[in-house]
Amino acid sequence: EKIVLLAPNPIGDISGSSSTDLKLRVNNVILKIISTIEQLDNFEIIVKLHSSQLNHNEEMKLFIKNYDDTIPIYLSKPVIDTINDVDLVIVISPETYGTSTMILESMILGKPVINIVFNEKPFEFEHVKSKAVFIISEHDELEKELKKIVLDKNIQNEIIKNADKFVNKFLSNTGNASEKFLDLLRAY
């Protein structure tokens, strides 16, 4: 059985973008993702909420539980363990000005990532330009796009290959970054 991790980013309370309309759109995307994955044979979905204590986290948790109370929802489970336990990661990014650490963490751990964005044309972050994640807009045919990626190992492998290149290009001292940082601090 394949496990898909759904990682919705909560809408920040002070970002200025929180609205009933945006929250309803996020709920709609969550619903489409869950129903699409549940239609597939041998697939399970789990949810990892952001560790921040935002009101929207609790709202998403209640929404998901009301839809299907059998879906595991994690808040405090270590993110590395969560990512390592799954086959594919779907990140929902309702706020358009930033990107999720879950994306980078998943790329580092070798998992294919789908990022659902809420603007028609995503920002040209380096990981987007590098095709290190598969971008789907909420305006796209979500179910069709999800199935295309979730069911196609070749697309997933291409995403992983591009993500590996991205990680190798933009991260340094992988595996011993803390040690290198400590050496740098000791040098002063």
C-alpha positions, 0 to 999 in steps of 0.5 A, spaced: 500 500 500 502 506 498 501 512 503 500 519 501 502 525 505 497 531 505 501 537 508 496 543 508 500 550 510 495 554 515 493 561 513 496 565 518 492 570 522 496 576 521 498 575 514 492 579 511 490 574 507 486 570 511 478 570 509 472 566 509 473 565 501 480 563 502 479 558 507 473 555 503 477 554 497 483 550 502 477 546 504 475 545 497 482 543 495 483 538 501 476 535 499 478 534 492 485 531 494 482 526 499 476 524 495 481 523 489 486 518 493 481 514 496 478 512 489 485 509 488 486 502 490 492 501 494 493 508 497 492 511 503 492 518 505 495 521 512 495 528 514 501 532 517 499 539 520 504 545 521 507 545 528 504 552 529 499 554 533 494 557 528 487 557 528 486 555 521 490 548 523 484 546 528 479 548 523 482 544 517 483 538 522 476 539 524 474 539 517 478 533 515 475 529 521 468 531 519 469 528 512 473 522 514 474 521 521 479 515 519 484 519 516 490 519 521 492 527 522 499 528 526 501 535 529 507 533 533 510 527 530 517 528 527 517 531 520 523 526 518 519 520 521 513 522 517 516 524 510 520 517 511 514 513 512 510 515 506 511 515 498 509 521 496 508 528 499 502 533 497 503 540 500 498 545 499 500 553 499 494 557 500 498 564 501 502 565 495 508 569 498 512 563 501 514 556 500 513 551 505 519 547 509 516 541 508 517 541 500 525 542 502 525 537 507 521 532 502 526 533 497 532 532 501 529 525 503 528 523 496 520 523 496 516 526 490 512 533 492 506 536 489 505 543 491 498 545 490 498 553 489 492 558 489 495 563 484 494 561 477 501 562 475 506 560 481 512 564 483 518 562 480 522 560 486 528 556 484 525 549 486 519 551 481 524 553 475 528 546 476 522 542 476 524 539 483 516 539 485 510 538 481 506 544 481 498 544 480 494 550 481 487 550 484 484 552 478 487 546 474 483 540 473 485 537 480 483 530 480 486 529 473 493 532 475 493 528 481 492 522 478 497 523 473 502 524 478 500 519 483 499 513 478 505 515 474 512 512 477 516 515 471 513 522 473 515 521 480 522 519 478 523 525 474 521 529 480 526 526 485 531 526 480 530 534 479 529 535 486 536 531 487 539 536 482 536 542 486 538 539 493 545 538 491 546 545 487 543 549 493 545 546 499 552 545 502 555 540 507 549 535 507 550 530 512 555 534 516 552 541 516 551 542 524 559 540 525 561 545 519 557 550 522 560 549 529 567 549 526 565 556 523 562 559 530 569 556 534 573 560 529 571 567 531 
